[in-house]
Amino acid sequence: MSQRQTNNLPSLSTEVLMLRCRDCNCQFEFSTESQEFFRSRDYPPPIRCPACRRARKQAMREKAG
């Protein structure tokens, strides 16, 4: 039986991955700890850098409130 890979992340990644933000196009690190956190919750890899994620969350709060 083969081991399932979740969210297109390597099953035993020991490397920090460099990803590119969808919004600002800057590169950001996806640490091994974060990879494991995302994998354990079956989340897809982030598509936005931390700053853009914070800004997006803030905009959603302002819109809702």
BAKOL-592434 format. One line per field, with one value per residue: x, y, z of N, C-alpha, C in turn; residue in one letter; residue number from 1. Coordinates in steps of 0.02 Angstrom, whole numbers. Atoms other than C-alpha are relative to their C-alpha. Layout:
BEGIN
n_px: [X, ...]
n_py: [Y, ...]
n_pz: [Z, ...]
ca_px: [X, ...]
ca_py: [Y, ...]
ca_pz: [Z, ...]
c_px: [X, ...]
c_py: [Y, ...]
c_pz: [Z, ...]
r: [A, ...]
k: [NUM, ...]
END
This chain:
BEGIN
n_px: [42, -41, 16, 35, -30, 53, -8, -58, -60, -36, 22, -50, -43, -45, -25, 43, 21, 10, 61, 11, 65, 47, 20, -55, -52, -63, -13, 2, -20, 49, -45, 17, 51, 63, 21, 28, 63, 47, 12, 38, 69, 21, 6, -45, -54, 22, -11, -17, -50, 31, 25, 61, 52, 24, 38, 62, 42, 22, 50, 61, 30, 29, 59, 52, 19]
n_py: [-59, -60, -52, -56, -65, -48, -70, -10, -11, 63, 30, -8, -56, -26, -63, -58, -13, -70, -8, -68, -26, -14, -70, -49, 33, 9, 68, 9, 66, 46, 39, 71, 2, -21, 53, 54, -26, 0, 70, 35, -23, 11, -65, -10, -48, -70, -33, -69, -9, -18, -69, -3, 37, -44, -54, 28, 13, -65, -26, 40, -22, -67, 9, 33, -32]
n_pz: [0, 3, -49, 32, -9, -11, 20, 43, -40, -11, -62, -53, 19, -51, 27, 4, 69, 17, 38, 26, -20, 55, 1, 7, 40, -35, -23, -72, -23, -28, -43, -9, -53, 31, 46, -40, -25, 55, 19, -52, 3, 69, 33, 57, -15, 5, 64, -16, -52, -64, -1, 41, -36, -53, 31, 25, -59, -26, 46, -10, -64, 9, 43, -39, -60]
ca_px: [0, 71, 77, -42, 34, -74, -92, 50, 177, 316, 272, 436, 501, 652, 679, 609, 509, 510, 338, 279, 134, -17, -52, 116, 225, 359, 443, 411, 472, 360, 452, 457, 354, 222, 220, 187, 49, -37, -18, -87, -245, -257, -240, -171, -6, -24, -42, -12, 133, 102, 83, -46, -139, -149, -208, -340, -404, -412, -509, -632, -657, -688, -810, -906, -912]
ca_py: [0, 171, 315, 456, 628, 769, 941, 917, 930, 801, 678, 698, 869, 923, 1080, 1253, 1287, 1456, 1504, 1656, 1762, 1774, 1955, 2045, 1921, 1918, 1756, 1690, 1541, 1393, 1316, 1130, 1162, 1256, 1119, 990, 1099, 1121, 936, 878, 979, 932, 1115, 1163, 1259, 1447, 1554, 1720, 1782, 1815, 2004, 1981, 1851, 1973, 2114, 2002, 1946, 2127, 2178, 2035, 2091, 2271, 2215, 2106, 2229]
ca_pz: [0, -46, 76, 32, 5, 70, -9, -132, 9, 23, 159, 254, 202, 302, 200, 213, 56, -29, -92, -190, -127, -242, -192, -176, -272, -137, -83, 91, 191, 228, 375, 411, 569, 469, 338, 472, 549, 380, 339, 507, 478, 295, 241, 71, 69, 95, -60, 28, 133, 318, 292, 154, 257, 404, 289, 212, 383, 441, 286, 316, 497, 444, 310, 433, 571]
c_px: [44, -24, -30, 38, -56, 20, 61, 64, 36, -17, 50, 48, 42, 29, -51, -16, -8, -61, -7, -72, -42, -14, 58, 59, 68, 9, -5, 16, -61, 40, -23, -54, -68, -26, -34, -68, -54, -19, -44, -73, -30, -16, 44, 56, -25, 15, 17, 53, -34, -28, -64, -56, -29, -43, -68, -48, -28, -55, -66, -35, -35, -64, -59, -27, -21]
c_py: [62, 52, 60, 65, 51, 68, 14, 17, -67, -28, 9, 57, 23, 66, 55, 12, 75, 3, 72, 20, 18, 75, 48, -27, -6, -73, -1, -72, -38, -51, -73, -7, 20, -53, -56, 21, -4, -72, -35, 19, -6, 65, 2, 48, 71, 29, 74, 2, 20, 71, 6, -39, 43, 56, -25, -15, 65, 30, -38, 21, 67, -4, -28, 44, 68]
c_pz: [0, 50, -37, 14, 3, -25, -43, 37, 6, 69, 57, -17, 60, -22, 6, -73, -10, -46, -23, 15, -62, -5, -14, -39, 35, 20, 76, 17, 27, 39, 6, 53, -28, -48, 38, 29, -54, -19, 51, 0, -70, -36, -61, 19, -7, -69, 9, 55, 65, 2, -40, 32, 56, -29, -24, 58, 28, -44, 8, 64, -8, -42, 40, 56, 6]
r: [M, S, Q, R, Q, T, N, N, L, P, S, L, S, T, E, V, L, M, L, R, C, R, D, C, N, C, Q, F, E, F, S, T, E, S, Q, E, F, F, R, S, R, D, Y, P, P, P, I, R, C, P, A, C, R, R, A, R, K, Q, A, M, R, E, K, A, G]
k: [1, 2, 3, 4, 5, 6, 7, 8, 9, 10, 11, 12, 13, 14, 15, 16, 17, 18, 19, 20, 21, 22, 23, 24, 25, 26, 27, 28, 29, 30, 31, 32, 33, 34, 35, 36, 37, 38, 39, 40, 41, 42, 43, 44, 45, 46, 47, 48, 49, 50, 51, 52, 53, 54, 55, 56, 57, 58, 59, 60, 61, 62, 63, 64, 65]
END
